[in-house]
């Protein structure tokens, strides 16, 4: 399917669809005034306005595997390890490009002040925009995903909290986590084989491996949680799949 489709949230009716010529590979992201959006594809990036008019195309050497926006900036990562930052979603101009050491799994723009990025089998790192993507810090946290919410919380078997500005490791837990985390308020959420859990963003009380109050709660689920969690309307949403291939969606308040 080489289309981008817009639906009415209340009715589910199709508002518009536009042929983008290649298969989408990421979810769309919007610009600061919500008048334009961009989507990653097998061939690069495509821009569309909110009425479904195709605006522009940008080519990348390999398919886009991760995409994020903040303000007027757009950041794309590719399967070939390219990290690209553009300015202005109305007609993006390249700001800088870096070649990383693996498939880009996730990117996050930090209020226009650099990028946090993770690559497959490699580190989670912060890249500075003022120095064309040069690394400020790098941690071997695994590649199950991260959320930048004050600190950067990365999942790679365990959960590691890293100071986003300095790269200092604040705390970690070894909990066999596999789900990309989500953060809201003062809690970060993830999951693994048979459970979804919430952790205190400040790591609880203590130092190094001697901590109490890090895990706030745990809920048993039927199967393994490997897809990303989300938080909305005071609830945590996550999906688990058991050994029979049956999937269950959980909403936890």
The 8 nearest C-alpha neighbors of each residue, nearest first, counted from 0:
[[1, 2, 22, 21, 23, 3, 18, 20],
 [2, 0, 22, 21, 20, 19, 18, 23],
 [3, 1, 18, 17, 19, 0, 4, 16],
 [2, 4, 17, 16, 18, 19, 5, 1],
 [3, 5, 16, 15, 2, 17, 6, 13],
 [6, 4, 15, 14, 13, 16, 3, 7],
 [7, 5, 13, 14, 12, 11, 8, 4],
 [6, 8, 11, 12, 10, 9, 14, 13],
 [9, 7, 11, 10, 6, 12, 5, 13],
 [8, 10, 7, 11, 12, 6, 13, 14],
 [11, 9, 12, 7, 8, 6, 13, 14],
 [12, 10, 7, 6, 8, 9, 13, 14],
 [11, 13, 7, 10, 6, 14, 8, 9],
 [12, 14, 6, 15, 5, 7, 11, 4],
 [15, 13, 6, 5, 7, 12, 16, 4],
 [16, 14, 5, 13, 4, 51, 17, 6],
 [15, 17, 4, 3, 5, 2, 51, 18],
 [16, 18, 3, 2, 51, 19, 4, 15],
 [17, 19, 2, 20, 1, 3, 16, 21],
 [20, 18, 2, 21, 1, 17, 3, 45],
 [19, 21, 1, 18, 22, 2, 0, 17],
 [22, 20, 1, 19, 41, 40, 23, 42],
 [21, 23, 1, 40, 41, 0, 24, 20],
 [24, 22, 40, 39, 25, 21, 41, 1],
 [23, 25, 40, 39, 41, 64, 63, 22],
 [26, 24, 39, 23, 38, 27, 65, 64],
 [25, 27, 38, 28, 24, 39, 66, 23],
 [28, 26, 38, 37, 36, 25, 29, 39],
 [27, 29, 36, 37, 68, 67, 38, 26],
 [30, 28, 36, 33, 35, 37, 31, 68],
 [29, 31, 33, 32, 35, 70, 36, 71],
 [30, 32, 70, 33, 71, 29, 69, 34],
 [31, 33, 34, 30, 35, 29, 70, 71],
 [34, 32, 30, 29, 31, 35, 36, 49],
 [33, 35, 49, 32, 48, 30, 36, 29],
 [36, 34, 48, 49, 33, 30, 47, 29],
 [37, 35, 29, 28, 47, 46, 48, 30],
 [36, 38, 46, 27, 28, 45, 47, 29],
 [37, 39, 27, 45, 44, 25, 26, 28],
 [40, 38, 44, 25, 63, 24, 23, 43],
 [41, 39, 23, 24, 43, 42, 22, 63],
 [40, 42, 62, 22, 43, 21, 63, 24],
 [43, 41, 40, 62, 58, 59, 61, 21],
 [42, 44, 58, 59, 40, 57, 39, 63],
 [45, 43, 39, 57, 56, 38, 40, 58],
 [44, 46, 56, 38, 37, 55, 57, 39],
 [47, 45, 37, 55, 54, 36, 53, 56],
 [46, 48, 53, 54, 36, 52, 35, 51],
 [49, 47, 35, 52, 50, 51, 34, 36],
 [48, 50, 34, 51, 35, 47, 36, 52],
 [51, 49, 48, 52, 15, 47, 14, 34],
 [50, 52, 48, 49, 47, 17, 15, 53],
 [53, 51, 48, 47, 50, 54, 17, 49],
 [52, 54, 47, 46, 55, 51, 48, 17],
 [55, 53, 47, 46, 52, 48, 56, 89],
 [54, 56, 46, 45, 53, 90, 57, 47],
 [57, 55, 45, 44, 46, 58, 54, 43],
 [56, 58, 44, 43, 45, 59, 55, 91],
 [59, 57, 43, 42, 44, 56, 60, 61],
 [58, 60, 43, 61, 42, 57, 62, 63],
 [59, 61, 58, 62, 42, 79, 43, 77],
 [60, 62, 59, 79, 78, 77, 63, 42],
 [63, 61, 41, 42, 77, 78, 40, 43],
 [62, 64, 77, 39, 40, 76, 43, 65],
 [63, 65, 77, 78, 76, 62, 103, 24],
 [66, 64, 76, 105, 75, 63, 104, 106],
 [65, 67, 75, 74, 106, 76, 25, 39],
 [68, 66, 74, 107, 73, 106, 28, 108],
 [69, 67, 73, 72, 74, 28, 108, 30],
 [70, 68, 72, 71, 108, 110, 111, 73],
 [69, 71, 31, 72, 30, 68, 111, 110],
 [70, 72, 87, 86, 69, 30, 88, 31],
 [73, 71, 86, 69, 70, 68, 85, 87],
 [72, 74, 68, 85, 84, 67, 86, 69],
 [75, 73, 84, 67, 83, 66, 68, 85],
 [76, 74, 66, 83, 65, 82, 84, 63],
 [75, 77, 82, 65, 103, 81, 64, 63],
 [78, 76, 63, 64, 81, 79, 80, 62],
 [77, 79, 102, 80, 64, 62, 103, 61],
 [78, 80, 77, 102, 61, 81, 101, 60],
 [81, 79, 102, 99, 101, 77, 103, 78],
 [80, 82, 98, 77, 76, 79, 97, 99],
 [81, 83, 76, 97, 96, 75, 98, 80],
 [84, 82, 96, 75, 74, 95, 81, 76],
 [83, 85, 74, 94, 95, 73, 93, 75],
 [86, 84, 93, 73, 94, 92, 91, 72],
 [85, 87, 72, 91, 92, 71, 73, 93],
 [88, 86, 71, 91, 89, 90, 72, 85],
 [89, 87, 91, 90, 30, 71, 86, 35],
 [90, 88, 87, 91, 35, 54, 46, 55],
 [89, 91, 88, 87, 92, 55, 54, 86],
 [92, 90, 87, 88, 86, 85, 89, 93],
 [93, 91, 85, 86, 94, 90, 87, 84],
 [92, 94, 85, 95, 84, 86, 91, 83],
 [95, 93, 85, 84, 92, 86, 96, 83],
 [96, 94, 131, 84, 93, 83, 132, 97],
 [95, 97, 83, 82, 84, 131, 98, 132],
 [98, 96, 82, 81, 132, 99, 83, 95],
 [97, 99, 81, 80, 82, 100, 96, 79],
 [100, 98, 80, 101, 81, 97, 82, 118],
 [101, 99, 80, 98, 102, 118, 121, 79],
 [102, 100, 80, 118, 119, 99, 103, 79],
 [101, 103, 78, 80, 118, 119, 79, 104],
 [102, 104, 118, 76, 80, 77, 105, 78],
 [103, 105, 118, 117, 65, 119, 102, 64],
 [104, 106, 65, 117, 116, 103, 144, 107],
 [107, 105, 116, 115, 65, 67, 66, 117],
 [106, 108, 115, 114, 67, 109, 116, 105],
 [109, 107, 114, 110, 69, 113, 111, 68],
 [108, 110, 112, 111, 113, 114, 107, 115],
 [111, 109, 112, 108, 69, 70, 113, 114],
 [110, 112, 109, 113, 108, 69, 72, 70],
 [113, 111, 109, 110, 128, 127, 114, 108],
 [112, 114, 127, 128, 126, 109, 111, 108],
 [113, 115, 108, 126, 125, 107, 109, 116],
 [114, 116, 125, 107, 124, 106, 126, 108],
 [115, 117, 106, 124, 105, 123, 114, 125],
 [118, 116, 123, 105, 104, 122, 103, 142],
 [117, 119, 103, 104, 121, 102, 101, 122],
 [120, 118, 102, 121, 142, 101, 104, 103],
 [121, 119, 142, 118, 141, 122, 101, 102],
 [122, 120, 118, 119, 139, 141, 142, 123],
 [123, 121, 139, 138, 117, 140, 124, 137],
 [122, 124, 117, 138, 116, 137, 140, 139],
 [125, 123, 137, 116, 136, 115, 122, 138],
 [124, 126, 115, 135, 136, 114, 134, 116],
 [125, 127, 134, 132, 114, 133, 113, 135],
 [128, 126, 113, 132, 129, 130, 133, 134],
 [127, 129, 113, 131, 132, 130, 112, 126],
 [130, 128, 127, 131, 132, 113, 112, 133],
 [129, 131, 128, 133, 127, 132, 126, 134],
 [132, 130, 128, 95, 133, 129, 127, 96],
 [131, 133, 126, 127, 128, 130, 97, 134],
 [132, 134, 126, 130, 127, 131, 135, 128],
 [135, 133, 126, 136, 125, 132, 127, 124],
 [134, 136, 125, 126, 127, 133, 137, 124],
 [137, 135, 166, 125, 124, 134, 138, 165],
 [136, 138, 124, 123, 122, 125, 139, 135],
 [139, 137, 122, 123, 140, 124, 136, 166],
 [140, 138, 122, 141, 121, 123, 137, 142],
 [139, 141, 155, 138, 122, 153, 123, 154],
 [142, 140, 155, 139, 143, 122, 121, 154],
 [141, 143, 144, 155, 119, 120, 117, 118],
 [144, 142, 155, 154, 179, 177, 141, 178],
 [143, 145, 179, 142, 154, 153, 180, 105],
 [146, 144, 153, 152, 180, 154, 179, 147],
 [145, 147, 152, 151, 181, 180, 148, 153],
 [146, 148, 151, 150, 149, 152, 145, 107],
 [149, 147, 150, 151, 146, 182, 152, 183],
 [150, 148, 147, 151, 163, 162, 200, 152],
 [149, 151, 162, 163, 148, 161, 147, 160],
 [150, 152, 147, 161, 163, 160, 146, 148],
 [153, 151, 160, 145, 146, 159, 150, 147],
 [152, 154, 145, 159, 158, 144, 140, 151],
 [155, 153, 158, 143, 144, 157, 145, 156],
 [154, 156, 141, 143, 157, 140, 142, 153],
 [155, 157, 175, 176, 177, 154, 174, 173],
 [158, 156, 173, 174, 155, 172, 176, 175],
 [157, 159, 154, 172, 171, 153, 173, 155],
 [160, 158, 171, 153, 152, 170, 161, 157],
 [159, 161, 152, 170, 169, 151, 168, 171],
 [162, 160, 168, 151, 169, 150, 167, 166],
 [163, 161, 150, 166, 167, 165, 164, 168],
 [162, 164, 150, 151, 166, 161, 165, 149],
 [163, 165, 162, 166, 150, 167, 125, 135],
 [166, 164, 167, 162, 163, 136, 135, 161],
 [165, 167, 162, 136, 161, 163, 164, 168],
 [168, 166, 162, 165, 161, 169, 163, 164],
 [167, 169, 161, 170, 160, 162, 166, 159],
 [170, 168, 160, 161, 167, 162, 171, 159],
 [169, 171, 160, 168, 159, 202, 207, 172],
 [172, 170, 159, 158, 160, 173, 157, 169],
 [171, 173, 158, 157, 174, 159, 170, 208],
 [174, 172, 157, 175, 158, 156, 171, 176],
 [173, 175, 157, 176, 172, 156, 158, 191],
 [176, 174, 156, 157, 173, 191, 177, 192],
 [175, 177, 191, 156, 190, 157, 174, 178],
 [176, 178, 191, 225, 143, 156, 190, 175],
 [177, 179, 225, 190, 226, 227, 189, 224],
 [178, 180, 144, 227, 143, 145, 154, 189],
 [181, 179, 189, 188, 145, 178, 146, 228],
 [182, 180, 188, 187, 228, 229, 146, 189],
 [181, 183, 187, 186, 188, 148, 146, 180],
 [184, 182, 186, 185, 187, 230, 181, 148],
 [183, 185, 186, 182, 187, 200, 148, 199],
 [184, 186, 200, 183, 199, 187, 182, 201],
 [187, 185, 199, 200, 198, 183, 184, 182],
 [186, 188, 182, 198, 181, 197, 200, 183],
 [189, 187, 197, 181, 180, 196, 182, 198],
 [190, 188, 180, 178, 196, 195, 179, 176],
 [191, 189, 195, 178, 176, 224, 194, 196],
 [190, 192, 176, 177, 224, 223, 194, 193],
 [191, 193, 223, 194, 222, 224, 190, 176],
 [192, 194, 220, 222, 223, 219, 221, 191],
 [195, 193, 219, 220, 218, 190, 191, 192],
 [194, 196, 190, 218, 217, 189, 219, 191],
 [197, 195, 217, 216, 189, 188, 190, 218],
 [196, 198, 188, 216, 215, 187, 214, 186],
 [199, 197, 214, 187, 215, 213, 186, 200],
 [200, 198, 186, 213, 202, 201, 203, 185],
 [199, 201, 186, 185, 202, 187, 198, 203],
 [200, 202, 199, 203, 185, 213, 204, 170],
 [203, 201, 213, 199, 200, 170, 204, 198],
 [202, 204, 213, 212, 201, 211, 199, 210],
 [205, 203, 211, 210, 212, 202, 206, 213],
 [204, 206, 210, 209, 211, 203, 207, 208],
 [207, 205, 209, 210, 208, 204, 170, 169],
 [206, 208, 209, 170, 205, 210, 171, 169],
 [209, 207, 210, 206, 171, 172, 170, 205],
 [210, 208, 206, 207, 205, 211, 204, 170],
 [211, 209, 205, 204, 208, 206, 203, 213],
 [212, 210, 204, 213, 203, 205, 209, 214],
 [211, 213, 203, 214, 215, 204, 210, 199],
 [214, 212, 203, 202, 199, 198, 211, 215],
 [213, 215, 198, 212, 216, 197, 199, 196],
 [216, 214, 198, 197, 213, 212, 199, 217],
 [215, 217, 197, 196, 214, 218, 198, 195],
 [216, 218, 196, 195, 194, 197, 219, 215],
 [217, 219, 195, 194, 196, 220, 216, 193],
 [220, 218, 194, 193, 195, 217, 221, 196],
 [221, 219, 193, 194, 222, 218, 239, 195],
 [222, 220, 193, 241, 239, 240, 219, 223],
 [223, 241, 221, 240, 193, 239, 220, 192],
 [222, 224, 192, 239, 193, 240, 191, 225],
 [225, 223, 239, 191, 190, 178, 226, 238],
 [224, 226, 178, 177, 223, 191, 227, 190],
 [227, 225, 178, 224, 179, 228, 238, 237],
 [226, 228, 179, 178, 180, 229, 225, 237],
 [227, 229, 237, 236, 181, 180, 226, 179],
 [228, 230, 236, 181, 235, 227, 231, 237],
 [229, 231, 235, 234, 236, 183, 233, 181],
 [232, 230, 233, 234, 235, 229, 236, 183],
 [233, 231, 234, 230, 235, 252, 236, 229],
 [232, 234, 231, 252, 230, 235, 251, 183],
 [235, 233, 252, 251, 231, 232, 230, 250],
 [236, 234, 230, 251, 250, 229, 252, 231],
 [237, 235, 250, 229, 249, 228, 230, 234],
 [236, 238, 228, 249, 248, 235, 250, 239],
 [237, 239, 248, 247, 249, 224, 246, 226],
 [240, 238, 224, 223, 222, 247, 246, 221],
 [239, 241, 246, 222, 223, 245, 244, 247],
 [222, 240, 242, 244, 243, 245, 221, 223],
 [241, 243, 244, 222, 240, 245, 223, 221],
 [244, 242, 241, 245, 240, 246, 222, 221],
 [243, 245, 242, 241, 240, 246, 222, 239],
 [246, 244, 240, 243, 241, 247, 242, 239],
 [245, 247, 240, 239, 244, 241, 238, 248],
 [246, 248, 239, 238, 249, 240, 245, 221],
 [247, 249, 238, 237, 239, 246, 250, 236],
 [248, 250, 237, 236, 238, 251, 247, 235],
 [249, 251, 236, 235, 234, 252, 237, 248],
 [252, 250, 235, 234, 249, 236, 237, 218],
 [251, 234, 233, 235, 250, 236, 232, 230]]
